[in-house]
């Protein structure tokens, strides 16, 4: 698992470049990433959610995440799955995101 840690850190770094266009905070800090899994063959699966099922970027944001992750050469394949279980809530945001958005 230790040899996978730098790759996971790189994956998270790439995901942090993705933003919900309506909220000026990256999707990691928003709490939209539920799970990151790398198989032994370096196949990546990411489980994420959106702020609502009617989110205007429902089609484009997961595709953007997948496209950016596909640029990591160590990964053989990338699959981004969107789920609404559990539904996203504001409490899922990091303390940093809440401060950024003035939600204290």
PyMOL commands that set and color helices and strands:
alter all, ss='L'
color gray80, all
select helices_A, chain A and resi 2-15+60-69+90-92+95-100
alter helices_A, ss='H'
color red, helices_A
select strands_A, chain A and resi 33-38+43-48+77-82
alter strands_A, ss='S'
color yellow, strands_A
deselect
rebuild
show_as cartoon
